[in-house]
Amino acid sequence: MRYFLTVLFAILIFGHLGVFTVCSNTGEVAQSQKNSDPGWSEYEVIDIHAHIGSFRGFDLKTETLLSNIRRFNIRLALISNIDGAHLPGTTLNLDENSANQITLQTVQEYPGLLRALAWARPTDPDGSPANIEPFLRDHGFVGVKLHPEMNQFAADDTLVDGYLELCAKYEVPAVFHCGAVGSNSGPEKIYTAAKRHPTVAVIFYHMGFTGAYQQAISVVKESIVAKDANLYLGTAQADPHFVLAAVKELGADRVLFGTDATYYGQNHYEEYTDFVKLLHENLSESDFAKVMHGNAIKLFRFEFLQ
């Protein structure tokens, strides 16, 4: 709990109020992309970690996300609705159906730019994998998002099993917020849950948020040796030198580029320019391509982008 409060306090003291809105002109978005600075267009970036919704202290407006995508020519961003977080007064604290319906509407408006992840709330009295299944079965959602800190459950709690069973059924990844060892979202706890569902690709967002990067790398390495889970690391807010270490220790196939857009607001992707440059300069061309888009295409089955 102290870990969660520390992280939440750090979040709340920065930025300004973010409110969910939607841009409406798909044609204008496409034209703006065409006319924008090349950005990262040559890298064909897929950002596996982006948000819509509202979070007090941050600018997570959909128009802010789309503006960032246009400026940097992001090929595709995977969004979940942070208003599914159980943080009354900080988020809208929406139930599973309401939060994911908004995600669905947003993706339907911008299908060329966005794909949807379903936000799960395992601790809700009305939370249920049955609420999530239609989004996977009928609406093309490409994965399930679980946030142990913001929805107050331990990652290894059996409450997550029904959601991971859905991921196995529809062959989509589960993405977990991954924090410090011993916290609700500790890498060792996510690993424990993943071992109960070894066919599911489980991605550690942040690869150990606030500094537990080596511990996250070690857990994934252990799973590879034991062959008892299918674990991957997401790069959002991670130290790029540990990202390079992860590629070296685990292989490029286990690392996916994500940024937690738009955590840094109007200039979100600018904050990652040195990060991306370091990866580009230190990885082989093929490994860099895997991290920036190739692994996402494989895990989320985006064959249409190949």
FENJO-V432011 format. One line per field, one symbol per residue. psi: psi as a letter, one per 30 degrees, with the letter a starting at -180 (. if undefined). A space follows every 10 residues. Layout:
psi = ???
This chain:
psi = eeeeeeeeee efflalkkkk lklfjeeeee eeeeflkfbg effhkjjgjl llakjkfljg keeeeeeeee eghkekkkkl jfffkiikfe lfhlleeeef eeeeeeeffh fffklkkkkk iffkegkkff eeeeeeefgg kglkkkjeef gilkfgkfff eeeeeeeeeg hllkkkkjal kflegkeeee eeeeffiffk kkkjkfhikg fheeeeeeee eeeeefhgli klkkgkglkf efeeeeeeef kffgkkklfh kiegbfhefe fgeeeeeeee fflleeeeee efeeeeeeeg hhfff.
